[in-house]
Amino acid sequence: GDTQGTVFVPTAWAREVLPRLREGGYLFSTELLYAGHCQGLAITEVPITLRQHADAGGTRIRVADIGEMAAGLVRLRRRAVVLGARRTVAG
């Protein structure tokens, strides 16, 4: 799903993990949630319904942003151990 939104995490965990995060922009919340996943935290998505105001402008994502997001996802996967992933027999 879309990871943009409000994220609640334990304070002690945030203090430990935030200094290790490297991604900004669109990938900040993705990296934060991935770090939690790598460390075995339970992640719960709570769906909400938003109504857009008539005067609200839309978000514009540039083609360059898509390329940067893809590169960032590759960087995240490579940094899985730094973020706390447990090693498996396969990987």
C-alpha positions in Angstrom: 0.0 0.0 0.0 0.8 3.7 0.1 3.2 4.3 3.0 2.5 8.1 3.1 0.6 9.1 6.2 1.0 9.2 9.9 3.3 6.6 11.5 3.4 5.8 15.2 6.5 4.1 16.6 7.8 3.4 20.1 10.0 6.4 21.2 12.9 4.2 22.3 12.9 2.4 18.9 12.8 5.6 17.0 15.8 7.0 18.9 17.7 3.9 18.0 16.8 3.6 14.3 16.4 7.2 13.1 20.2 7.9 13.0 20.6 4.9 10.7 18.1 6.0 8.1 19.5 7.6 4.9 16.5 8.1 2.6 14.6 11.3 2.4 11.7 12.6 0.4 9.2 10.1 -0.8 11.2 7.1 0.6 11.6 8.3 4.2 8.5 6.5 5.4 9.2 3.5 3.3 12.7 3.2 4.9 11.2 3.7 8.4 8.6 1.0 7.8 11.2 -1.3 6.2 13.5 -0.9 9.2 10.6 -1.9 11.5 9.8 -4.9 9.3 13.5 -6.0 9.2 13.5 -5.9 13.0 10.3 -7.9 13.4 8.0 -5.1 14.5 4.3 -5.7 14.0 3.1 -3.2 11.4 -0.6 -2.4 11.3 -2.2 -0.4 8.5 -5.3 1.5 9.5 -7.3 2.6 6.4 -8.9 6.0 6.4 -11.0 7.8 3.8 -10.0 11.3 2.8 -12.1 13.8 1.0 -10.3 16.2 -1.2 -11.3 19.8 -1.0 -12.2 21.5 -4.3 -9.4 24.0 -3.9 -6.7 21.5 -3.0 -4.0 21.0 -5.7 -2.8 17.6 -6.8 0.6 16.2 -6.2 2.9 16.1 -9.1 5.5 13.4 -9.4 8.2 13.9 -12.0 9.7 11.1 -14.1 13.0 11.8 -12.4 11.3 11.2 -9.0 10.2 7.7 -10.2 13.8 6.8 -11.1 15.1 8.1 -7.8 12.4 6.1 -5.9 13.5 2.9 -7.8 17.2 3.5 -7.1 16.3 4.2 -3.4 14.4 0.9 -3.1 17.5 -0.9 -4.4 19.6 1.0 -1.8 17.2 -0.1 0.9 17.4 -3.7 0.0 21.2 -3.5 0.0 21.1 -1.9 3.5 18.8 -4.5 5.0 21.4 -5.7 7.4 22.2 -2.2 8.6 18.4 -1.7 9.2 18.2 -4.8 11.3 17.3 -7.7 9.0 18.0 -11.1 10.3 20.2 -13.2 8.0 18.6 -16.3 6.5 20.1 -19.4 5.0 19.3 -18.1 1.6 20.4 -14.6 2.0 
